[in-house]
Amino acid sequence: MKFPMSSCCATSGSGSSRRSVLKGIGALGGASVAGLAGAVLAPAAANAESARPGPGKQNWSGTSVVLLGTGGGPVPMTDRQMTSQVVVVDGAAYVVDCGSGVVRQMYAAGVTHAMLRALFVTHFHADHFSDYLPLILFGRSLPGHDYGYPGQLHVYGPPSLGLPPGVPMPGVELIQPDNPHPGMTDVHNGVLSGFATTTNSQGIRARLGPDIRDIVVPHDLRVNASADLPAPPRMRPFTMYEDDRVRVSATLVNHYWPFPAFGFRFDTDHGSVTFSGDTTPSDNLVELARNTNVLVHEIMDGQSMLDHGMAEFMVTGLRGCHTDITEIGGIAARAGARTLALSHIVPLSITSPTPPKLPVGHWRSTIRRDYDGTVVVGEDLQRVRVGRPSGR
């Protein structure tokens, strides 16, 4: 099966098929997709399933988001996989980030490469991107197998915009100083080059499946911004991908470095899902998530980390690029999100120093001070169903 793919740009091209609920949005031209979608898609209740979907054939009708990995930070974990999620819309799958374990978690959830249409990368920290090669390489069907990609896989990620102020610190020698922060296309080509033995011997010489260079197409997301600013500029969300199942919008969020870092919103006939990526509290994200059915947001508990022995300077640094438990309820409330699903959970997944095993009630009770919607404390392989728009 072939499906239409947009080019990577600030405004998507017109596809041959459109979801009916999004036709009205598209007709309004350059207006904010995130802001308008709230008027068209009234948030409906999301249903969080604690039970893991399992590797068998699933009913993927409607829109769901599966939290494949909910751990935060590039540290060894035994209780959680690193950050990755997949949105499934009537059987078509869209992966957001690809931290360690993403392929295993996809198949454990019942999502295969044959369902995969696109990959969206929020930023290039290892806990969000370390399994990029397995994800793209293991989707080539071997002769006699039918689990591989149904068409090309388009990958969207940050461009290279240089280094922020103060980087590198005096006396620090950067790796690859001529290109210390490569963009999506350069990263993709570098990964294939680094694993040339595998890609050449198993893909080209032996012809075990199609050439990976013909299947996976990387795109640098273009934004009018510069890394030398103290924070990302205020901006309206822009549409950067569209097919017959989904429209995806993006905005800049504040993760300091790497810059740029993105949040993504998926609008479908059944509702919307928004991903914060890694960020401090962000007005851009609030606009992107306006009236979303499900907001998947990162979270950290700085005070618990201090209480359990983490150095104050480290906690201060983390607070400078992440969102604390004391802030996230207000963000979800301002956005008007119907359901808040927590992921990239810290310190629940930090193994050194010994982490506090904070109960689910701890996260919920703190957030409830500022937010009265549904709160889902994410677990690996948890599936959250998105409700249908009102009146449908």
Secondary structure, DSSP 4 states (H G I P E B T S, - for coil): -------SSSSPPPPS---HHHHHHHTTTTS-HHHHHHHHS-----EEE-S---SS-----SEEEEEEE-B-SSS--SS---SEEEEEETTEEEEEEE-TTHHHHHHHTT--GGGEEEEE-S---HHHHTTHHHHHHTTSPPTT---S-SS-EEEEE-------TT-SPTTPPPSSTTSSS--HHHHHHHHHHHTHHHIIIIIIIS--SS-HHHHEEEEEPP-S--TTSSSPPP---EEEEE-SS-EEEEEEE--SSSS-EEEEEEEETTEEEEE--S-SS-HHHHHHTTT-SEEEEEEE-HHHHHHTT--HHHHHHHHTTS-BHHHHHHHHHHHT-SEEEEEEEETTT--SSPPP---HHHHHHHHTTT--SEEEE--TTEEEEEPPPTT-
